[in-house]
């Protein structure tokens, strides 16, 4: 009986890992995209609010990569999009 119980527990754990792992990868890929986009925003011309929002998005995206937390990913994305919607400072056009 002990062998059967162990087999059932192992099969249930494998099934849970199989279904849960794919969502972790999706969250990690989306987090990496958020971090990359925020780094691009930091390197470009920016205002103070855009800089702070991008740095916060980088931090939350990095946390989300390591923990696979969709809540951190959602908060980081919301902060980044809010920072992107802020008015940018006007820079002179180059000819």
N, CA, C and O atoms as CSV, one atom per row, in Angstrom:
chain,resi,resn,atom,element,x,y,z
A,1,UNK,N,N,0.805,-1.194,0.000
A,1,UNK,CA,C,0.000,0.000,0.000
A,1,UNK,C,C,0.847,1.255,0.000
A,1,UNK,O,O,0.491,2.240,-0.647
A,2,UNK,N,N,1.942,1.237,0.703
A,2,UNK,CA,C,2.787,2.416,0.776
A,2,UNK,C,C,3.349,2.769,-0.599
A,2,UNK,O,O,3.510,3.943,-0.931
A,3,UNK,N,N,3.646,1.738,-1.394
A,3,UNK,CA,C,4.186,1.997,-2.725
A,3,UNK,C,C,3.156,2.683,-3.616
A,3,UNK,O,O,3.495,3.589,-4.376
A,4,UNK,N,N,1.905,2.254,-3.523
A,4,UNK,CA,C,0.857,2.875,-4.328
A,4,UNK,C,C,0.612,4.332,-3.924
A,4,UNK,O,O,0.423,5.200,-4.777
A,5,UNK,N,N,0.617,4.582,-2.632
A,5,UNK,CA,C,0.409,5.954,-2.157
A,5,UNK,C,C,1.546,6.852,-2.631
A,5,UNK,O,O,1.311,7.995,-3.024
A,6,UNK,N,N,2.764,6.348,-2.598
A,6,UNK,CA,C,3.910,7.133,-3.071
A,6,UNK,C,C,3.820,7.408,-4.556
A,6,UNK,O,O,4.162,8.502,-5.007
A,7,UNK,N,N,3.364,6.430,-5.321
A,7,UNK,CA,C,3.214,6.617,-6.770
A,7,UNK,C,C,2.161,7.671,-7.082
A,7,UNK,O,O,2.348,8.506,-7.967
A,8,UNK,N,N,1.060,7.626,-6.353
A,8,UNK,CA,C,-0.008,8.600,-6.590
A,8,UNK,C,C,0.443,10.010,-6.221
A,8,UNK,O,O,0.142,10.969,-6.931
A,9,UNK,N,N,1.170,10.131,-5.103
A,9,UNK,CA,C,1.684,11.454,-4.719
A,9,UNK,C,C,2.678,11.974,-5.744
A,9,UNK,O,O,2.659,13.156,-6.086
A,10,UNK,N,N,3.544,11.102,-6.235
A,10,UNK,CA,C,4.536,11.521,-7.233
A,10,UNK,C,C,3.854,11.924,-8.536
A,10,UNK,O,O,4.242,12.912,-9.160
A,11,UNK,N,N,2.834,11.160,-8.950
A,11,UNK,CA,C,2.116,11.500,-10.178
A,11,UNK,C,C,1.382,12.820,-10.039
A,11,UNK,O,O,1.357,13.616,-10.977
A,12,UNK,N,N,0.777,13.065,-8.867
A,12,UNK,CA,C,0.059,14.316,-8.636
A,12,UNK,C,C,1.038,15.500,-8.621
A,12,UNK,O,O,0.734,16.563,-9.164
A,13,UNK,N,N,2.210,15.316,-7.998
A,13,UNK,CA,C,3.219,16.378,-7.953
A,13,UNK,C,C,3.748,16.667,-9.354
A,13,UNK,O,O,3.966,17.826,-9.708
A,14,UNK,N,N,3.958,15.610,-10.159
A,14,UNK,CA,C,4.440,15.810,-11.525
A,14,UNK,C,C,3.414,16.569,-12.347
A,14,UNK,O,O,3.774,17.454,-13.123
A,15,UNK,N,N,2.151,16.237,-12.190
A,15,UNK,CA,C,1.094,16.905,-12.939
A,15,UNK,C,C,1.004,18.379,-12.537
A,15,UNK,O,O,0.826,19.241,-13.398
A,16,UNK,N,N,1.122,18.674,-11.253
A,16,UNK,CA,C,1.073,20.062,-10.800
A,16,UNK,C,C,2.274,20.837,-11.317
A,16,UNK,O,O,2.122,21.979,-11.752
A,17,UNK,N,N,3.460,20.248,-11.279
A,17,UNK,CA,C,4.646,20.925,-11.781
A,17,UNK,C,C,4.561,21.132,-13.281
A,17,UNK,O,O,4.991,22.166,-13.793
A,18,UNK,N,N,4.013,20.163,-13.984
A,18,UNK,CA,C,3.908,20.268,-15.438
A,18,UNK,C,C,2.981,21.417,-15.821
A,18,UNK,O,O,3.299,22.180,-16.733
A,19,UNK,N,N,1.857,21.554,-15.154
A,19,UNK,CA,C,0.918,22.617,-15.475
A,19,UNK,C,C,1.380,23.971,-14.948
A,19,UNK,O,O,1.169,24.982,-15.618
A,20,UNK,N,N,1.996,24.027,-13.784
A,20,UNK,CA,C,2.392,25.287,-13.176
A,20,UNK,C,C,3.657,25.874,-13.767
A,20,UNK,O,O,3.811,27.095,-13.794
A,21,UNK,N,N,4.555,25.048,-14.235
A,21,UNK,CA,C,5.842,25.530,-14.721
A,21,UNK,C,C,5.694,26.368,-15.980
A,21,UNK,O,O,6.430,27.341,-16.148
A,22,UNK,N,N,4.784,26.032,-16.856
A,22,UNK,CA,C,4.651,26.790,-18.095
A,22,UNK,C,C,4.196,28.219,-17.825
A,22,UNK,O,O,4.629,29.144,-18.513
A,23,UNK,N,N,3.333,28.412,-16.837
A,23,UNK,CA,C,2.895,29.762,-16.508
A,23,UNK,C,C,4.030,30.561,-15.890
A,23,UNK,O,O,4.119,31.771,-16.098
A,24,UNK,N,N,4.899,29.903,-15.134
A,24,UNK,CA,C,6.063,30.589,-14.575
A,24,UNK,C,C,6.956,31.107,-15.685
A,24,UNK,O,O,7.476,32.219,-15.594
A,25,UNK,N,N,7.139,30.320,-16.725
A,25,UNK,CA,C,7.979,30.748,-17.837
A,25,UNK,C,C,7.366,31.946,-18.554
A,25,UNK,O,O,8.086,32.863,-18.948
A,26,UNK,N,N,6.072,31.947,-18.724
A,26,UNK,CA,C,5.389,33.069,-19.372
A,26,UNK,C,C,5.579,34.340,-18.546
A,26,UNK,O,O,5.870,35.402,-19.095
A,27,UNK,N,N,5.414,34.230,-17.232
A,27,UNK,CA,C,5.594,35.385,-16.351
A,27,UNK,C,C,7.039,35.872,-16.412
A,27,UNK,O,O,7.281,37.079,-16.431
A,28,UNK,N,N,7.993,34.958,-16.442
A,28,UNK,CA,C,9.399,35.350,-16.500
A,28,UNK,C,C,9.740,36.014,-17.826
A,28,UNK,O,O,10.508,36.975,-17.845
A,29,UNK,N,N,9.197,35.533,-18.924
A,29,UNK,CA,C,9.452,36.152,-20.227
A,29,UNK,C,C,8.836,37.545,-20.281
A,29,UNK,O,O,9.473,38.487,-20.753
A,30,UNK,N,N,7.604,37.685,-19.801
A,30,UNK,CA,C,6.975,39.006,-19.772
A,30,UNK,C,C,7.726,39.962,-18.850
A,30,UNK,O,O,7.821,41.155,-19.141
A,31,UNK,N,N,8.250,39.458,-17.761
A,31,UNK,CA,C,9.047,40.287,-16.854
A,31,UNK,C,C,10.332,40.741,-17.519
A,31,UNK,O,O,10.747,41.888,-17.354
A,32,UNK,N,N,10.964,39.853,-18.266
A,32,UNK,CA,C,12.182,40.224,-18.981
A,32,UNK,C,C,11.896,41.286,-20.041
A,32,UNK,O,O,12.709,42.185,-20.252
A,33,UNK,N,N,10.759,41.187,-20.699
A,33,UNK,CA,C,10.368,42.202,-21.680
A,33,UNK,C,C,10.146,43.542,-20.982
A,33,UNK,O,O,10.565,44.580,-21.493
A,34,UNK,N,N,9.496,43.529,-19.827
A,34,UNK,CA,C,9.281,44.756,-19.058
A,34,UNK,C,C,10.610,45.384,-18.652
A,34,UNK,O,O,10.793,46.593,-18.792
A,35,UNK,N,N,11.533,44.575,-18.152
A,35,UNK,CA,C,12.838,45.093,-17.731
A,35,UNK,C,C,13.595,45.677,-18.915
A,35,UNK,O,O,14.180,46.754,-18.804
A,36,UNK,N,N,13.591,44.984,-20.040
A,36,UNK,CA,C,14.287,45.482,-21.222
A,36,UNK,C,C,13.703,46.780,-21.739
A,36,UNK,O,O,14.446,47.686,-22.117
A,37,UNK,N,N,12.400,46.883,-21.761
A,37,UNK,CA,C,11.752,48.101,-22.225
A,37,UNK,C,C,12.020,49.258,-21.267
A,37,UNK,O,O,12.251,50.387,-21.700
A,38,UNK,N,N,11.989,48.979,-19.975
A,38,UNK,CA,C,12.254,50.027,-18.984
A,38,UNK,C,C,13.704,50.491,-19.047
A,38,UNK,O,O,13.980,51.678,-18.874
A,39,UNK,N,N,14.629,49.574,-19.290
A,39,UNK,CA,C,16.034,49.973,-19.450
A,39,UNK,C,C,16.180,50.875,-20.671
A,39,UNK,O,O,16.924,51.854,-20.627
A,40,UNK,N,N,15.483,50.559,-21.755
A,40,UNK,CA,C,15.509,51.425,-22.931
A,40,UNK,C,C,14.966,52.805,-22.638
A,40,UNK,O,O,15.473,53.797,-23.161
A,41,UNK,N,N,13.935,52.881,-21.804
A,41,UNK,CA,C,13.372,54.179,-21.437
A,41,UNK,C,C,14.333,54.964,-20.552
A,41,UNK,O,O,14.406,56.188,-20.657
A,42,UNK,N,N,15.068,54.281,-19.687
A,42,UNK,CA,C,16.036,54.963,-18.829
A,42,UNK,C,C,17.188,55.532,-19.651
A,42,UNK,O,O,17.691,56.615,-19.352
A,43,UNK,N,N,17.602,54.817,-20.671
A,43,UNK,CA,C,18.742,55.258,-21.471
A,43,UNK,C,C,18.402,56.395,-22.430
A,43,UNK,O,O,19.305,57.101,-22.880
A,44,UNK,N,N,17.137,56.587,-22.752
A,44,UNK,CA,C,16.735,57.647,-23.666
A,44,UNK,C,C,16.527,58.966,-22.948
A,44,UNK,O,O,16.674,59.051,-21.729
A,45,UNK,N,N,16.178,60.008,-23.720
A,45,UNK,CA,C,15.860,61.287,-23.080
A,45,UNK,C,C,14.643,61.117,-22.178
A,45,UNK,O,O,13.670,60.461,-22.549
A,46,UNK,N,N,14.706,61.715,-20.987
A,46,UNK,CA,C,13.658,61.432,-20.016
A,46,UNK,C,C,13.415,62.614,-19.094
A,46,UNK,O,O,14.234,63.526,-18.979
A,47,UNK,N,N,12.284,62.567,-18.455
A,47,UNK,CA,C,11.976,63.498,-17.383
A,47,UNK,C,C,12.207,62.772,-16.061
A,47,UNK,O,O,12.495,61.576,-16.039
A,48,UNK,N,N,12.081,63.496,-14.984
A,48,UNK,CA,C,12.323,62.891,-13.670
A,48,UNK,C,C,11.286,61.804,-13.365
A,48,UNK,O,O,11.637,60.742,-12.850
A,49,UNK,N,N,10.018,62.065,-13.680
A,49,UNK,CA,C,8.982,61.073,-13.393
A,49,UNK,C,C,9.148,59.819,-14.252
A,49,UNK,O,O,8.897,58.709,-13.785
A,50,UNK,N,N,9.563,59.992,-15.483
A,50,UNK,CA,C,9.806,58.833,-16.352
A,50,UNK,C,C,10.981,58.012,-15.832
A,50,UNK,O,O,10.946,56.782,-15.877
A,51,UNK,N,N,12.019,58.683,-15.342
A,51,UNK,CA,C,13.180,57.987,-14.792
A,51,UNK,C,C,12.797,57.174,-13.554
A,51,UNK,O,O,13.159,56.003,-13.441
A,52,UNK,N,N,12.067,57.795,-12.631
A,52,UNK,CA,C,11.674,57.114,-11.399
A,52,UNK,C,C,10.731,55.943,-11.705
A,52,UNK,O,O,10.882,54.864,-11.133
A,53,UNK,N,N,9.773,56.148,-12.592
A,53,UNK,CA,C,8.866,55.074,-12.967
A,53,UNK,C,C,9.571,53.918,-13.652
A,53,UNK,O,O,9.232,52.756,-13.429
A,54,UNK,N,N,10.559,54.241,-14.492
A,54,UNK,CA,C,11.302,53.189,-15.188
A,54,UNK,C,C,12.172,52.391,-14.225
A,54,UNK,O,O,12.273,51.169,-14.340
A,55,UNK,N,N,12.796,53.077,-13.281
A,55,UNK,CA,C,13.623,52.374,-12.294
A,55,UNK,C,C,12.743,51.471,-11.422
A,55,UNK,O,O,13.129,50.346,-11.107
A,56,UNK,N,N,11.575,51.959,-11.037
A,56,UNK,CA,C,10.653,51.127,-10.253
A,56,UNK,C,C,10.203,49.913,-11.067
A,56,UNK,O,O,10.095,48.813,-10.525
A,57,UNK,N,N,9.941,50.102,-12.358
A,57,UNK,CA,C,9.534,48.984,-13.218
A,57,UNK,C,C,10.666,47.970,-13.368
A,57,UNK,O,O,10.418,46.765,-13.406
A,58,UNK,N,N,11.899,48.448,-13.453
A,58,UNK,CA,C,13.049,47.536,-13.542
A,58,UNK,C,C,13.150,46.708,-12.266
A,58,UNK,O,O,13.361,45.497,-12.321
A,59,UNK,N,N,13.001,47.358,-11.129
A,59,UNK,CA,C,13.106,46.643,-9.854
A,59,UNK,C,C,11.992,45.610,-9.706
A,59,UNK,O,O,12.257,44.467,-9.334
A,60,UNK,N,N,10.757,45.996,-9.990
A,60,UNK,CA,C,9.642,45.059,-9.859
A,60,UNK,C,C,9.719,43.949,-10.902
A,60,UNK,O,O,9.349,42.808,-10.624
A,61,UNK,N,N,10.197,44.278,-12.101
A,61,UNK,CA,C,10.369,43.246,-13.129
A,61,UNK,C,C,11.433,42.239,-12.740
A,61,UNK,O,O,11.274,41.042,-12.979
A,62,UNK,N,N,12.528,42.717,-12.137
A,62,UNK,CA,C,13.584,41.807,-11.695
A,62,UNK,C,C,13.081,40.891,-10.581
A,62,UNK,O,O,13.385,39.699,-10.566
A,63,UNK,N,N,12.315,41.450,-9.657
A,63,UNK,CA,C,11.731,40.631,-8.591
A,63,UNK,C,C,10.795,39.588,-9.195
A,63,UNK,O,O,10.774,38.436,-8.763
A,64,UNK,N,N,10.030,39.999,-10.188
A,64,UNK,CA,C,9.088,39.095,-10.826
A,64,UNK,C,C,9.788,37.986,-11.608
A,64,UNK,O,O,9.265,36.876,-11.705
A,65,UNK,N,N,10.957,38.271,-12.163
A,65,UNK,CA,C,11.707,37.233,-12.875
A,65,UNK,C,C,12.120,36.132,-11.909
A,65,UNK,O,O,12.008,34.948,-12.226
A,66,UNK,N,N,12.595,36.520,-10.735
A,66,UNK,CA,C,13.114,35.523,-9.796
A,66,UNK,C,C,12.026,34.825,-8.999
A,66,UNK,O,O,12.198,33.674,-8.599
A,67,UNK,N,N,10.897,35.508,-8.759
A,67,UNK,CA,C,9.841,34.887,-7.963
A,67,UNK,C,C,8.683,34.373,-8.807
A,67,UNK,O,O,7.838,33.636,-8.298
A,68,UNK,N,N,8.623,34.744,-10.085
A,68,UNK,CA,C,7.525,34.389,-10.989
A,68,UNK,C,C,6.187,34.856,-10.422
A,68,UNK,O,O,5.185,34.143,-10.498
A,69,UNK,N,N,6.183,36.052,-9.856
A,69,UNK,CA,C,4.984,36.615,-9.254
A,69,UNK,C,C,4.266,37.498,-10.268
A,69,UNK,O,O,4.819,38.496,-10.728
A,70,UNK,N,N,3.046,37.134,-10.612
A,70,UNK,CA,C,2.302,37.930,-11.586
A,70,UNK,C,C,1.839,39.241,-10.977
A,70,UNK,O,O,1.597,40.202,-11.706
A,71,UNK,N,N,1.709,39.304,-9.653
A,71,UNK,CA,C,1.290,40.546,-9.001
A,71,UNK,C,C,2.375,41.607,-9.171
A,71,UNK,O,O,2.073,42.753,-9.507
A,72,UNK,N,N,3.620,41.241,-8.945
A,72,UNK,CA,C,4.731,42.183,-9.129
A,72,UNK,C,C,4.842,42.610,-10.594
A,72,UNK,O,O,5.127,43.770,-10.892
A,73,UNK,N,N,4.617,41.672,-11.492
A,73,UNK,CA,C,4.640,41.995,-12.916
A,73,UNK,C,C,3.551,42.994,-13.270
A,73,UNK,O,O,3.795,43.944,-14.013
A,74,UNK,N,N,2.357,42.784,-12.743
A,74,UNK,CA,C,1.242,43.694,-13.033
A,74,UNK,C,C,1.488,45.082,-12.457
A,74,UNK,O,O,1.218,46.083,-13.119
A,75,UNK,N,N,1.993,45.150,-11.240
A,75,UNK,CA,C,2.269,46.446,-10.618
A,75,UNK,C,C,3.385,47.168,-11.371
A,75,UNK,O,O,3.281,48.367,-11.632
A,76,UNK,N,N,4.445,46.453,-11.719
A,76,UNK,CA,C,5.545,47.050,-12.479
A,76,UNK,C,C,5.096,47.568,-13.829
A,76,UNK,O,O,5.518,48.641,-14.261
A,77,UNK,N,N,4.240,46.809,-14.498
A,77,UNK,CA,C,3.724,47.243,-15.800
A,77,UNK,C,C,2.848,48.480,-15.656
A,77,UNK,O,O,2.938,49.402,-16.466
A,78,UNK,N,N,2.005,48.504,-14.633
A,78,UNK,CA,C,1.137,49.660,-14.411
A,78,UNK,C,C,1.963,50.912,-14.113
A,78,UNK,O,O,1.664,51.988,-14.630
A,79,UNK,N,N,2.989,50.778,-13.291
A,79,UNK,CA,C,3.852,51.924,-12.984
A,79,UNK,C,C,4.567,52.395,-14.239
A,79,UNK,O,O,4.654,53.598,-14.489
A,80,UNK,N,N,5.077,51.460,-15.028
A,80,UNK,CA,C,5.803,51.839,-16.241
A,80,UNK,C,C,4.890,52.540,-17.245
A,80,UNK,O,O,5.280,53.541,-17.846
A,81,UNK,N,N,3.688,52.023,-17.426
A,81,UNK,CA,C,2.761,52.655,-18.366
A,81,UNK,C,C,2.313,54.028,-17.870
A,81,UNK,O,O,2.131,54.945,-18.671
A,82,UNK,N,N,2.135,54.177,-16.563
A,82,UNK,CA,C,1.778,55.489,-16.018
A,82,UNK,C,C,2.923,56.480,-16.211
A,82,UNK,O,O,2.688,57.645,-16.531
A,83,UNK,N,N,4.153,56.023,-16.021
A,83,UNK,CA,C,5.303,56.897,-16.226
A,83,UNK,C,C,5.449,57.268,-17.698
A,83,UNK,O,O,5.828,58.395,-18.019
A,84,UNK,N,N,5.154,56.337,-18.587
A,84,UNK,CA,C,5.240,56.623,-20.018
A,84,UNK,C,C,4.177,57.624,-20.464
A,84,UNK,O,O,4.378,58.367,-21.425
A,85,UNK,N,N,3.063,57.638,-19.770
A,85,UNK,CA,C,1.994,58.556,-20.169
A,85,UNK,C,C,2.243,59.984,-19.705
A,85,UNK,O,O,1.550,60.903,-20.140
A,86,UNK,N,N,3.225,60.182,-18.825
A,86,UNK,CA,C,3.559,61.539,-18.370
A,86,UNK,C,C,4.121,62.344,-19.538
A,86,UNK,O,O,4.715,61.799,-20.469
A,87,UNK,N,N,3.917,63.644,-19.460
A,87,UNK,CA,C,4.435,64.529,-20.506
A,87,UNK,C,C,5.957,64.532,-20.464
A,87,UNK,O,O,6.557,64.735,-19.409
A,88,UNK,N,N,6.567,64.311,-21.599
A,88,UNK,CA,C,8.027,64.357,-21.676
A,88,UNK,C,C,8.479,65.800,-21.820
A,88,UNK,O,O,7.750,66.652,-22.329
A,89,UNK,N,N,9.701,66.054,-21.359
A,89,UNK,CA,C,10.264,67.392,-21.519
A,89,UNK,C,C,10.566,67.616,-22.996
A,89,UNK,O,O,10.922,66.688,-23.722
A,90,UNK,N,N,10.418,68.856,-23.422
A,90,UNK,CA,C,10.665,69.151,-24.825
A,90,UNK,C,C,12.169,69.350,-25.044
A,90,UNK,O,O,12.810,70.137,-24.347
A,91,UNK,N,N,12.700,68.653,-25.987
A,91,UNK,CA,C,14.103,68.756,-26.335
A,91,UNK,C,C,14.196,69.373,-27.721
A,91,UNK,O,O,13.318,69.155,-28.556
A,92,UNK,N,N,15.258,70.148,-27.978
A,92,UNK,CA,C,15.370,70.756,-29.307
A,92,UNK,C,C,15.561,69.695,-30.385
A,92,UNK,O,O,16.249,68.695,-30.179
A,93,UNK,N,N,14.954,69.928,-31.513
A,93,UNK,CA,C,15.068,68.992,-32.625
A,93,UNK,C,C,16.437,69.129,-33.287
A,93,UNK,O,O,16.972,70.228,-33.426
A,94,UNK,N,N,16.977,68.009,-33.681
A,94,UNK,CA,C,18.269,68.032,-34.376
A,94,UNK,C,C,18.023,68.025,-35.865
A,94,UNK,O,O,17.160,67.302,-36.362
A,95,UNK,N,N,18.779,68.824,-36.565
A,95,UNK,CA,C,18.615,68.903,-38.014
A,95,UNK,C,C,19.662,68.097,-38.730
A,95,UNK,O,O,19.672,68.052,-39.960
